[in-house]
Amino acid sequence: MSGPSLSDLTAHELAERFAAGEATAVAATEAALERIQATDEVLHAFLTVMGEQALEQARAVDQARSRGERLGPLAGVPLALKDVLVTKGVRTTAGSRILDDYRPPYDATVVRRLRAAGAIVVGKTNLDEFAMGSSTENSGYGPSRNPWDPARVPGGSSGGSAVAVASGQAVLGIGTDTGGSIRQPASLCGVVGVKPTYGLVSRYGLIAFASSLDQVGPFARDVRDAATLLEAIAGHDPMDSTSIEDVPSDFTSTLEQGVEGLRIGVVRELLPDSLAEDVRAPLRSAIDRLERLGARVEELSLPSFEYALSAYYLIAPAECSSNLARYDGVRWGLRVKDPSHVVDMMQRTRQAGFGPEVKRRVMLGTYALSAGYYDAYYGQAQRVRTLVARELESAYERFDLLVGATAPGPAFRIGELVDDPLQMYLSDVFTVPVNLAGNAAVSVPAGLVGGLPVGLQVIAPVLGEALMLRAARALERDLDLPKRPTDVIPLLRDLQEAQS
């Protein structure tokens, strides 16, 4: 075929090709696998490539289409799955050496829904270990690299999925967002990333980091694809006790209705004066565009946001210390050889299997929950969480949506912050309030800073995804930024030559 590679098309463009008989699911899957083979030695987006299984699924989709079966918009579309969602019989590591050869006996609910929709899972993507990080440098299997500049991080923890979508290794991606782990890498890699309302998407089969904060969501090259993917994975699941009943199921029909008359609040704490001017400029310009498109834009302050990061880094590690206690060398995963007794086995297994960041957060969380410190740390953090949620709820009495920066800047260099955990944690300063409150948010590309992408964050009330995506689509349509990827091969060649 002439024109762009099938790997560079959006899902809805691919669906049009499939319907017209101009492409097949097998051809689209082969194109994705070829792009992975050509680029992943450097980008390292994938931990497991599921080539044969993906082609088998693609052949089944093509056969169903040839029989005249009615298929959905994701049927035959290659997708990258963050390696923190379990897949039956397929290695699932959560980016940790402690689960190096774990093969689950079942599929996560999200995986089942993706397969039912006909999406083709081409592989499991790299991540910060147990989703703990903002750069994918905490992976037990080495960092992923940003396709805009392979010397830079892609963000985290869902860096691998963001890289896969941005580089054309997959058309769509699935990540998880505990404190910004979809939105921040989406901003750094120039793609769309959605953090859904807590409880909209099932967590059954998601390897837990912080259970009251984790949420599964989409990566895509445009808002329509993100909305379509969200429709496929959202919905009540009786296997998840936190799953919301009677949730919306339509996120695409209102996408093109624009922002005329919407009340949009610019949160000062999410677009502070301290933000570098070269970062503020494209974000401020994007907000001005929303106003020119008919939205009523006004600034507001949410003072509790100042304390959200501190509260998050007590609540999340506390839940992590509880969730990760199950990795004891007894039930699954790594077990060290020749332990002298049970306690020795547990200690040595965790020492060998967990990386430095996981150990740091387990210790922080255990301390925050310990006798004599619970009320001063964990209890106080939960009170801040309640305050953040109440302030957001109050803001939506005046505004339909809120906006601000997704990340403090564009992608930083690999190794730049790895020895400074406090500065690394600040990468999430604009995203964690949404997780504490359970609201929905999306990062949509807003422009370039020094040739690197930055995203605008649009925040919605609980279950306000349809309106949020409608505003993101209006901005995307007006900005008309080029959709990544351009050809990443020369960038990778330059990097390899510089390293040789």
Kinemage of the C-alpha trace (Angstrom):
@kinemage 1
@onewidth
@group {chain A} dominant
@subgroup {mainchain}
@vectorlist {calphas} color= white
{ca met a 1} P 0.000 0.000 0.000
{ca ser a 2} L 1.064 3.604 -0.565
{ca gly a 3} L 0.949 6.363 1.999
{ca pro a 4} L 1.763 6.070 5.702
{ca ser a 5} L 2.515 2.771 7.377
{ca leu a 6} L -0.424 1.073 9.048
{ca ser a 7} L 1.535 1.577 12.289
{ca asp a 8} L 1.180 5.339 11.954
{ca leu a 9} L -2.596 5.424 11.573
{ca thr a 10} L -5.114 6.033 14.332
{ca ala a 11} L -7.575 3.316 15.313
{ca his a 12} L -10.442 5.041 13.535
{ca glu a 13} L -8.349 5.441 10.387
{ca leu a 14} L -7.487 1.744 10.551
{ca ala a 15} L -11.166 0.868 11.021
{ca glu a 16} L -11.972 2.777 7.822
{ca arg a 17} L -9.261 0.836 5.964
{ca phe a 18} L -10.609 -2.449 7.296
{ca ala a 19} L -14.183 -1.579 6.300
{ca ala a 20} L -13.073 -0.570 2.784
{ca gly a 21} L -11.073 -3.773 2.337
{ca glu a 22} L -7.844 -1.769 2.025
{ca ala a 23} L -6.133 -3.404 5.027
{ca thr a 24} L -6.413 -6.469 7.222
{ca ala a 25} L -5.908 -7.075 10.908
{ca val a 26} L -3.003 -9.359 10.051
{ca ala a 27} L -1.320 -6.624 7.992
{ca ala a 28} L -1.814 -4.070 10.785
{ca thr a 29} L -0.418 -6.485 13.356
{ca glu a 30} L 2.558 -7.357 11.173
{ca ala a 31} L 3.281 -3.635 10.719
{ca ala a 32} L 3.252 -3.125 14.494
{ca leu a 33} L 5.523 -6.123 15.083
{ca glu a 34} L 7.922 -4.896 12.386
{ca arg a 35} L 8.069 -1.452 14.051
{ca ile a 36} L 8.750 -3.103 17.412
{ca gln a 37} L 11.559 -5.167 15.877
{ca ala a 38} L 13.074 -2.079 14.227
{ca thr a 39} L 12.949 0.225 17.247
{ca asp a 40} L 12.617 -1.589 20.543
{ca glu a 41} L 16.265 -2.528 20.951
{ca val a 42} L 16.754 1.148 21.810
{ca leu a 43} L 13.299 2.301 22.991
{ca his a 44} L 12.769 -0.750 25.233
{ca ala a 45} L 9.019 -0.224 25.466
{ca phe a 46} L 8.222 -3.937 25.708
{ca leu a 47} L 9.064 -6.608 28.261
{ca thr a 48} L 7.213 -9.358 26.389
{ca val a 49} L 6.264 -9.350 22.700
{ca met a 50} L 3.312 -11.650 21.975
{ca gly a 51} L 3.918 -12.037 18.245
{ca glu a 52} L 2.389 -15.438 17.503
{ca gln a 53} L -0.604 -14.901 19.763
{ca ala a 54} L -1.197 -11.462 18.262
{ca leu a 55} L -1.144 -12.828 14.715
{ca glu a 56} L -3.466 -15.658 15.716
{ca gln a 57} L -5.940 -13.128 17.148
{ca ala a 58} L -5.593 -10.991 14.012
{ca arg a 59} L -6.356 -13.950 11.761
{ca ala a 60} L -9.483 -14.670 13.823
{ca val a 61} L -10.636 -11.056 13.378
{ca asp a 62} L -10.060 -11.201 9.617
{ca gln a 63} L -11.982 -14.452 9.382
{ca ala a 64} L -14.882 -12.984 11.350
{ca arg a 65} L -14.896 -9.947 9.084
{ca ser a 66} L -14.853 -12.129 5.970
{ca arg a 67} L -17.924 -13.978 7.306
{ca gly a 68} L -19.749 -10.674 7.489
{ca glu a 69} L -19.829 -10.514 11.279
{ca arg a 70} L -20.452 -7.085 12.760
{ca leu a 71} L -17.260 -5.976 14.486
{ca gly a 72} L -16.508 -3.051 16.753
{ca pro a 73} L -14.144 -0.124 16.067
{ca leu a 74} L -11.218 -1.764 17.882
{ca ala a 75} L -11.356 -5.070 16.014
{ca gly a 76} L -7.931 -5.717 14.487
{ca val a 77} L -6.244 -2.689 16.109
{ca pro a 78} L -2.773 -3.393 17.668
{ca leu a 79} L -2.580 -2.489 21.353
{ca ala a 80} L 0.201 -2.376 23.969
{ca leu a 81} L -0.691 -3.547 27.483
{ca lys a 82} L 1.117 -2.356 30.587
{ca asp a 83} L 2.760 -5.355 32.265
{ca val a 84} L 0.866 -4.832 35.509
{ca leu a 85} L -2.364 -6.395 34.220
{ca val a 86} L -2.413 -10.183 34.397
{ca thr a 87} L -2.653 -12.220 31.193
{ca lys a 88} L -3.453 -15.921 31.321
{ca gly a 89} L -0.364 -18.000 30.619
{ca val a 90} L 1.665 -14.949 29.530
{ca arg a 91} L 4.554 -13.661 31.648
{ca thr a 92} L 3.429 -10.779 33.867
{ca thr a 93} L 6.187 -9.070 35.863
{ca ala a 94} L 4.887 -5.672 37.086
{ca gly a 95} L 8.406 -4.533 36.130
{ca ser a 96} L 9.847 -6.421 39.100
{ca arg a 97} L 12.412 -9.197 39.344
{ca ile a 98} L 10.355 -10.720 42.135
{ca leu a 99} L 7.771 -11.720 39.473
{ca asp a 100} L 10.336 -12.504 36.805
{ca asp a 101} L 8.665 -15.667 35.553
{ca tyr a 102} L 5.106 -15.323 36.862
{ca arg a 103} L 2.465 -16.690 34.476
{ca pro a 104} L -1.019 -15.919 35.794
{ca pro a 105} L -3.851 -18.461 35.575
{ca tyr a 106} L -6.435 -15.885 34.446
{ca asp a 107} L -6.972 -12.669 32.469
{ca ala a 108} L -7.709 -9.297 34.062
{ca thr a 109} L -11.201 -7.968 33.369
{ca val a 110} L -9.724 -5.209 31.195
{ca val a 111} L -7.859 -7.809 29.138
{ca arg a 112} L -11.036 -9.854 28.667
{ca arg a 113} L -12.914 -6.776 27.520
{ca leu a 114} L -10.171 -5.849 25.074
{ca arg a 115} L -10.174 -9.333 23.590
{ca ala a 116} L -13.971 -9.264 23.326
{ca ala a 117} L -13.664 -5.964 21.436
{ca gly a 118} L -11.221 -7.591 18.995
{ca ala a 119} L -8.195 -5.488 19.973
{ca ile a 120} L -4.883 -7.230 19.233
{ca val a 121} L -2.520 -7.250 22.227
{ca val a 122} L 0.949 -7.194 20.659
{ca gly a 123} L 2.837 -7.273 23.940
{ca lys a 124} L 3.315 -6.300 27.586
{ca thr a 125} L 5.058 -2.979 28.194
{ca asn a 126} L 7.779 -1.756 30.507
{ca leu a 127} L 7.041 0.223 33.671
{ca asp a 128} L 8.522 1.465 36.895
{ca glu a 129} L 8.557 -1.493 39.278
{ca phe a 130} L 5.045 -2.082 40.657
{ca ala a 131} L 4.132 1.258 39.024
{ca met a 132} L 6.291 3.197 41.495
{ca gly a 133} L 8.029 5.974 39.613
{ca ser a 134} L 7.816 8.859 37.186
{ca ser a 135} L 10.425 7.957 34.575
{ca thr a 136} L 10.374 4.171 33.950
{ca glu a 137} L 13.957 4.152 35.267
{ca asn a 138} L 12.823 2.112 38.281
{ca ser a 139} L 11.997 -0.895 36.112
{ca gly a 140} L 13.766 -4.074 37.112
{ca tyr a 141} L 14.494 -4.541 33.392
{ca gly a 142} L 16.065 -1.192 32.466
{ca pro a 143} L 14.561 2.119 31.355
{ca ser a 144} L 12.429 2.884 28.331
{ca arg a 145} L 13.414 5.812 26.111
{ca asn a 146} L 11.404 8.716 24.773
{ca pro a 147} L 10.935 8.511 20.971
{ca trp a 148} L 11.137 12.312 20.691
{ca asp a 149} L 14.676 12.136 22.119
{ca pro a 150} L 15.976 8.689 23.136
{ca ala a 151} L 18.388 10.292 25.611
{ca arg a 152} L 15.351 11.353 27.668
{ca val a 153} L 12.821 9.555 29.833
{ca pro a 154} L 9.299 8.828 28.602
{ca gly a 155} L 7.795 9.495 32.033
{ca gly a 156} L 6.275 6.875 34.248
{ca ser a 157} L 5.158 4.647 35.562
{ca ser a 158} L 3.368 3.710 32.319
{ca gly a 159} L 6.322 4.803 30.188
{ca gly a 160} L 6.417 1.697 28.004
{ca ser a 161} L 2.820 2.049 26.816
{ca ala a 162} L 3.287 5.762 26.106
{ca val a 163} L 6.435 5.022 24.093
{ca ala a 164} L 4.715 2.244 22.145
{ca val a 165} L 1.877 4.544 21.048
{ca ala a 166} L 4.121 7.545 20.353
{ca ser a 167} L 6.569 5.531 18.249
{ca gly a 168} L 4.024 3.530 16.243
{ca gln a 169} L 4.841 0.213 17.904
{ca ala a 170} L 1.138 0.009 18.741
{ca val a 171} L -1.867 2.102 17.768
{ca leu a 172} L -3.342 2.114 21.278
{ca gly a 173} L -2.038 1.520 24.786
{ca ile a 174} L -3.270 0.667 28.253
{ca gly a 175} L -1.637 2.117 31.347
{ca thr a 176} L -2.462 2.661 34.991
{ca asp a 177} L -2.593 5.943 36.890
{ca thr a 178} L -2.005 5.983 40.663
{ca gly a 179} L -0.605 9.514 40.953
{ca gly a 180} L -0.233 10.585 37.326
{ca ser a 181} L 1.241 7.486 35.704
{ca ile a 182} L -0.859 7.797 32.535
{ca arg a 183} L -1.113 11.573 32.212
{ca gln a 184} L 2.535 12.434 32.929
{ca pro a 185} L 4.049 10.039 30.330
{ca ala a 186} L 1.324 11.106 27.874
{ca ser a 187} L 2.510 14.697 28.322
{ca leu a 188} L 6.187 13.772 27.930
{ca cys a 189} L 5.571 11.570 24.871
{ca gly a 190} L 3.081 13.805 23.071
{ca val a 191} L 0.051 11.505 23.174
{ca val a 192} L -3.396 11.543 24.781
{ca gly a 193} L -3.680 9.847 28.182
{ca val a 194} L -6.863 9.398 30.228
{ca lys a 195} L -7.137 8.786 33.964
{ca pro a 196} L -10.777 7.690 34.408
{ca thr a 197} L -12.953 8.233 37.462
{ca tyr a 198} L -11.959 5.805 40.216
{ca gly a 199} L -14.244 2.795 39.838
{ca leu a 200} L -15.177 3.372 36.195
{ca val a 201} L -12.724 0.712 34.964
{ca ser a 202} L -12.298 -2.608 36.754
{ca arg a 203} L -9.139 -3.229 38.768
{ca tyr a 204} L -9.709 -7.012 38.860
{ca gly a 205} L -6.459 -8.553 37.677
{ca leu a 206} L -4.446 -5.367 38.201
{ca ile a 207} L -1.362 -6.044 40.327
{ca ala a 208} L -1.914 -3.536 43.111
{ca phe a 209} L 0.314 -0.637 44.113
{ca ala a 210} L -2.118 1.553 46.103
{ca ser a 211} L -5.603 0.128 45.876
{ca ser a 212} L -7.547 3.295 46.705
{ca leu a 213} L -5.679 5.253 44.022
{ca asp a 214} L -4.919 2.854 41.119
{ca gln a 215} L -6.987 3.217 37.966
{ca val a 216} L -6.624 1.700 34.481
{ca gly a 217} L -6.908 3.948 31.420
{ca pro a 218} L -6.105 4.529 27.733
{ca phe a 219} L -3.245 5.958 25.695
{ca ala a 220} L -3.968 7.032 22.124
{ca arg a 221} L -2.739 9.352 19.386
{ca asp a 222} L -5.956 11.347 19.367
{ca val a 223} L -8.943 11.977 21.603
{ca arg a 224} L -11.406 9.970 19.512
{ca asp a 225} L -9.285 6.850 19.862
{ca ala a 226} L -8.928 7.438 23.611
{ca ala a 227} L -12.704 7.776 23.978
{ca thr a 228} L -13.325 4.646 21.917
{ca leu a 229} L -10.847 2.635 23.977
{ca leu a 230} L -12.391 3.920 27.214
{ca glu a 231} L -15.801 2.739 26.033
{ca ala a 232} L -14.376 -0.755 25.544
{ca ile a 233} L -12.838 -1.105 29.012
{ca ala a 234} L -15.280 0.857 31.199
{ca gly a 235} L -18.223 -0.657 33.026
{ca his a 236} L -19.284 -2.336 36.233
{ca asp a 237} L -17.471 -5.510 37.272
{ca pro a 238} L -18.813 -7.611 40.171
{ca met a 239} L -15.277 -8.989 40.632
{ca asp a 240} L -14.100 -5.519 41.764
{ca ser a 241} L -15.711 -4.335 45.009
{ca thr a 242} L -14.844 -0.701 44.178
{ca ser a 243} L -16.433 -0.834 40.707
{ca ile a 244} L -19.222 1.720 40.200
{ca glu a 245} L -22.608 0.483 39.046
{ca asp a 246} L -24.643 2.242 36.319
{ca val a 247} L -21.674 4.078 34.806
{ca pro a 248} L -21.807 5.997 31.496
{ca ser a 249} L -20.950 3.909 28.439
{ca asp a 250} L -20.889 6.544 25.674
{ca phe a 251} L -17.849 8.787 25.430
{ca thr a 252} L -17.779 9.351 21.648
{ca ser a 253} L -21.174 10.654 20.477
{ca thr a 254} L -20.664 14.178 21.893
{ca leu a 255} L -16.986 14.554 21.000
{ca glu a 256} L -17.513 17.111 18.237
{ca gln a 257} L -19.879 19.429 20.148
{ca gly a 258} L -17.162 21.901 21.116
{ca val a 259} L -16.784 24.061 24.219
{ca glu a 260} L -19.222 26.873 23.461
{ca gly a 261} L -20.674 28.065 26.764
{ca leu a 262} L -18.610 25.765 29.000
{ca arg a 263} L -17.255 27.261 32.220
{ca ile a 264} L -13.564 26.368 32.511
{ca gly a 265} L -11.503 27.149 35.594
{ca val a 266} L -7.735 27.616 35.433
{ca val a 267} L -6.331 26.273 38.706
{ca arg a 268} L -3.541 28.591 39.896
{ca glu a 269} L -1.856 25.768 41.784
{ca leu a 270} L -1.672 23.764 38.525
{ca leu a 271} L -0.299 26.659 36.458
{ca pro a 272} L 1.789 28.567 39.000
{ca asp a 273} L 3.919 31.635 38.322
{ca ser a 274} L 6.947 29.538 39.306
{ca leu a 275} L 6.474 27.355 36.226
{ca ala a 276} L 9.156 28.040 33.616
{ca glu a 277} L 7.915 30.599 31.107
{ca asp a 278} L 8.716 28.413 28.097
{ca val a 279} L 6.423 25.755 29.611
{ca arg a 280} L 3.691 28.202 30.641
{ca ala a 281} L 3.525 29.803 27.201
{ca pro a 282} L 2.094 26.888 25.154
{ca leu a 283} L -0.246 25.926 27.992
{ca arg a 284} L -1.524 29.476 28.369
{ca ser a 285} L -1.928 29.652 24.593
{ca ala a 286} L -3.962 26.425 24.621
{ca ile a 287} L -6.237 27.828 27.335
{ca asp a 288} L -6.670 31.051 25.324
{ca arg a 289} L -7.752 28.917 22.374
{ca leu a 290} L -10.459 27.319 24.495
{ca glu a 291} L -11.698 30.814 25.311
{ca arg a 292} L -11.701 31.817 21.642
{ca leu a 293} L -13.698 28.663 20.902
{ca gly a 294} L -16.468 29.952 23.166
{ca ala a 295} L -15.607 28.724 26.657
{ca arg a 296} L -15.835 31.098 29.604
{ca val a 297} L -12.433 30.954 31.286
{ca glu a 298} L -11.674 32.197 34.779
{ca glu a 299} L -8.923 31.585 37.327
{ca leu a 300} L -9.501 29.967 40.716
{ca ser a 301} L -7.431 28.781 43.637
{ca leu a 302} L -7.600 25.371 45.334
{ca pro a 303} L -5.291 25.877 48.348
{ca ser a 304} L -5.409 22.233 49.481
{ca phe a 305} L -3.503 21.233 46.329
{ca glu a 306} L -0.362 22.606 47.979
{ca tyr a 307} L -0.477 19.696 50.432
{ca ala a 308} L -1.653 16.998 48.014
{ca leu a 309} L 1.804 15.707 47.066
{ca ser a 310} L 2.834 15.257 50.702
{ca ala a 311} L -0.434 13.476 51.493
{ca tyr a 312} L -0.066 11.240 48.442
{ca tyr a 313} L 3.449 10.167 49.411
{ca leu a 314} L 2.118 8.965 52.750
{ca ile a 315} L -1.082 7.279 51.562
{ca ala a 316} L 0.392 5.528 48.506
{ca pro a 317} L 3.433 4.041 50.317
{ca ala a 318} L 1.202 2.969 53.221
{ca glu a 319} L -1.031 1.010 50.859
{ca cys a 320} L 2.016 -0.278 48.979
{ca ser a 321} L 3.565 -1.648 52.178
{ca ser a 322} L 0.361 -3.590 52.808
{ca asn a 323} L -0.109 -4.822 49.228
{ca leu a 324} L 3.491 -5.927 48.738
{ca ala a 325} L 3.552 -7.990 51.934
{ca arg a 326} L 2.174 -10.877 49.846
{ca tyr a 327} L 5.541 -11.263 48.057
{ca asp a 328} L 7.096 -13.503 50.672
{ca gly a 329} L 8.745 -16.279 48.663
{ca val a 330} L 6.000 -18.734 49.608
{ca arg a 331} L 3.015 -18.369 47.296
{ca trp a 332} L 4.366 -17.155 43.948
{ca gly a 333} L 7.217 -15.327 42.353
{ca leu a 334} L 10.863 -15.410 43.380
{ca arg a 335} L 12.173 -17.581 46.215
{ca val a 336} L 15.864 -17.509 47.107
{ca lys a 337} L 17.699 -20.798 47.298
{ca asp a 338} L 18.654 -22.591 50.515
{ca pro a 339} L 17.113 -20.317 53.162
{ca ser a 340} L 18.046 -21.231 56.728
{ca his a 341} L 14.514 -20.536 58.026
{ca val a 342} L 11.254 -18.864 56.989
{ca val a 343} L 12.202 -15.349 58.096
{ca asp a 344} L 15.533 -15.661 56.295
{ca met a 345} L 13.672 -16.755 53.158
{ca met a 346} L 11.339 -13.738 53.268
{ca gln a 347} L 14.117 -11.247 53.980
{ca arg a 348} L 16.480 -12.520 51.317
{ca thr a 349} L 13.717 -12.942 48.727
{ca arg a 350} L 12.568 -9.351 49.140
{ca gln a 351} L 16.129 -8.072 49.231
{ca ala a 352} L 16.882 -9.803 45.916
{ca gly a 353} L 13.524 -9.236 44.248
{ca phe a 354} L 12.588 -5.634 45.091
{ca gly a 355} L 14.429 -2.627 43.661
{ca pro a 356} L 15.560 0.450 45.632
{ca glu a 357} L 12.436 2.558 45.013
{ca val a 358} L 10.061 -0.213 46.068
{ca lys a 359} L 12.081 -0.765 49.247
{ca arg a 360} L 12.047 2.984 49.915
{ca arg a 361} L 8.276 3.191 49.623
{ca val a 362} L 7.640 0.053 51.668
{ca met a 363} L 9.739 1.525 54.479
{ca leu a 364} L 8.004 4.904 54.247
{ca gly a 365} L 4.586 3.278 54.309
{ca thr a 366} L 5.385 0.894 57.135
{ca tyr a 367} L 6.703 3.778 59.224
{ca ala a 368} L 3.608 5.900 58.517
{ca leu a 369} L 1.349 3.046 59.673
{ca ser a 370} L 3.364 2.097 62.740
{ca ala a 371} L 2.141 2.501 66.307
{ca gly a 372} L 2.628 6.023 67.580
{ca tyr a 373} L 2.921 7.557 64.098
{ca tyr a 374} L -0.345 6.506 62.400
{ca asp a 375} L -2.377 9.590 63.439
{ca ala a 376} L 0.462 12.037 62.849
{ca tyr a 377} L 1.210 10.800 59.326
{ca tyr a 378} L -1.302 8.456 57.659
{ca gly a 379} L -4.325 9.817 59.512
{ca gln a 380} L -3.381 13.414 58.757
{ca ala a 381} L -2.786 12.578 55.090
{ca gln a 382} L -6.283 11.117 54.851
{ca arg a 383} L -7.697 14.355 56.236
{ca val a 384} L -5.852 16.297 53.553
{ca arg a 385} L -7.291 13.874 50.991
{ca thr a 386} L -10.809 14.674 52.173
{ca leu a 387} L -10.072 18.390 51.949
{ca val a 388} L -8.824 18.042 48.351
{ca ala a 389} L -11.962 16.134 47.357
{ca arg a 390} L -14.241 18.708 49.001
{ca glu a 391} L -12.465 21.647 47.353
{ca leu a 392} L -12.796 20.010 43.951
{ca glu a 393} L -16.464 19.259 44.547
{ca ser a 394} L -17.025 22.885 45.520
{ca ala a 395} L -15.179 24.115 42.408
{ca tyr a 396} L -17.583 22.202 40.161
{ca glu a 397} L -20.456 24.289 41.507
{ca arg a 398} L -18.888 27.176 39.550
{ca phe a 399} L -17.111 25.384 36.703
{ca asp a 400} L -17.799 22.536 34.310
{ca leu a 401} L -14.118 21.637 33.911
{ca leu a 402} L -10.754 22.627 35.359
{ca val a 403} L -7.423 22.933 33.543
{ca gly a 404} L -3.733 23.223 34.334
{ca ala a 405} L -0.338 21.788 33.490
{ca thr a 406} L 0.078 18.024 33.390
{ca ala a 407} L 3.794 18.035 34.272
{ca pro a 408} L 6.280 20.680 35.448
{ca gly a 409} L 8.184 20.507 32.160
{ca pro a 410} L 9.110 18.371 29.162
{ca ala a 411} L 11.019 15.099 29.397
{ca phe a 412} L 14.231 15.230 31.408
{ca arg a 413} L 17.383 13.303 30.592
{ca ile a 414} L 17.795 9.676 31.640
{ca gly a 415} L 19.772 9.616 34.886
{ca glu a 416} L 19.159 13.295 35.643
{ca leu a 417} L 16.891 12.756 38.673
{ca val a 418} L 17.480 9.105 39.479
{ca asp a 419} L 19.558 9.924 42.574
{ca asp a 420} L 17.205 12.661 43.782
{ca pro a 421} L 13.920 10.987 44.778
{ca leu a 422} L 12.365 14.208 46.084
{ca gln a 423} L 12.817 15.975 42.754
{ca met a 424} L 11.526 12.865 40.989
{ca tyr a 425} L 8.406 12.895 43.184
{ca leu a 426} L 7.767 16.499 42.141
{ca ser a 427} L 7.147 15.223 38.601
{ca asp a 428} L 3.690 14.266 39.909
{ca val a 429} L 2.913 17.547 41.674
{ca phe a 430} L 0.153 18.549 39.216
{ca thr a 431} L -1.431 15.111 38.827
{ca val a 432} L -1.752 13.609 42.334
{ca pro a 433} L -4.689 15.779 43.522
{ca val a 434} L -6.975 14.110 40.969
{ca asn a 435} L -6.082 10.630 42.241
{ca leu a 436} L -6.664 11.617 45.852
{ca ala a 437} L -10.164 12.817 44.936
{ca gly a 438} L -10.985 10.038 42.462
{ca asn a 439} L -11.897 12.443 39.661
{ca ala a 440} L -11.328 12.028 35.925
{ca ala a 441} L -8.584 13.814 33.979
{ca val a 442} L -6.947 13.750 30.568
{ca ser a 443} L -3.624 15.033 29.262
{ca val a 444} L -3.845 16.321 25.694
{ca pro a 445} L -0.831 17.578 23.683
{ca ala a 446} L -0.632 21.379 23.868
{ca gly a 447} L 2.605 22.232 22.057
{ca leu a 448} L 6.380 21.876 22.087
{ca val a 449} L 9.097 23.216 24.380
{ca gly a 450} L 12.544 22.981 22.819
{ca gly a 451} L 11.220 20.376 20.406
{ca leu a 452} L 9.718 18.258 23.196
{ca pro a 453} L 5.976 17.886 23.893
{ca val a 454} L 4.020 19.225 26.861
{ca gly a 455} L 0.417 18.448 27.724
{ca leu a 456} L -2.537 20.381 29.094
{ca gln a 457} L -4.484 18.598 31.831
{ca val a 458} L -8.284 18.795 31.707
{ca ile a 459} L -9.981 17.695 34.945
{ca ala a 460} L -13.637 16.674 35.185
{ca pro a 461} L -16.059 15.918 38.001
{ca val a 462} L -16.635 12.293 38.951
{ca leu a 463} L -18.010 10.429 35.878
{ca gly a 464} L -17.572 13.566 33.764
{ca glu a 465} L -15.452 11.839 31.107
{ca ala a 466} L -17.734 12.657 28.160
{ca leu a 467} L -17.580 16.414 28.761
{ca met a 468} L -13.848 16.261 29.522
{ca leu a 469} L -13.080 14.421 26.293
{ca arg a 470} L -15.303 16.817 24.344
{ca ala a 471} L -13.188 19.766 25.550
{ca ala a 472} L -9.945 17.888 24.856
{ca arg a 473} L -11.168 17.120 21.337
{ca ala a 474} L -12.051 20.774 20.696
{ca leu a 475} L -8.549 21.837 21.707
{ca glu a 476} L -6.931 19.051 19.689
{ca arg a 477} L -8.932 19.962 16.591
{ca asp a 478} L -8.079 23.660 16.920
{ca leu a 479} L -4.368 23.148 17.591
{ca asp a 480} L -4.030 20.546 14.809
{ca leu a 481} L -0.608 19.449 16.039
{ca pro a 482} L 1.143 16.778 13.946
{ca lys a 483} L 0.383 13.317 15.314
{ca arg a 484} L 3.450 11.391 16.399
{ca pro a 485} L 5.300 9.560 15.248
{ca thr a 486} L 7.515 11.085 12.680
{ca asp a 487} L 10.174 8.571 11.715
{ca val a 488} L 12.025 7.580 14.877
{ca ile a 489} L 14.578 5.432 13.061
{ca pro a 490} L 17.065 8.289 12.360
{ca leu a 491} L 16.877 9.361 16.024
{ca leu a 492} L 17.661 5.847 17.141
{ca arg a 493} L 20.511 5.569 14.643
{ca asp a 494} L 22.008 8.838 15.942
{ca leu a 495} L 21.802 7.587 19.517
{ca gln a 496} L 23.440 4.277 18.680
{ca glu a 497} L 26.255 6.065 16.834
{ca ala a 498} L 26.785 8.414 19.797
{ca gln a 499} L 27.040 5.445 22.172
{ca ser a 500} L 29.422 3.456 19.968
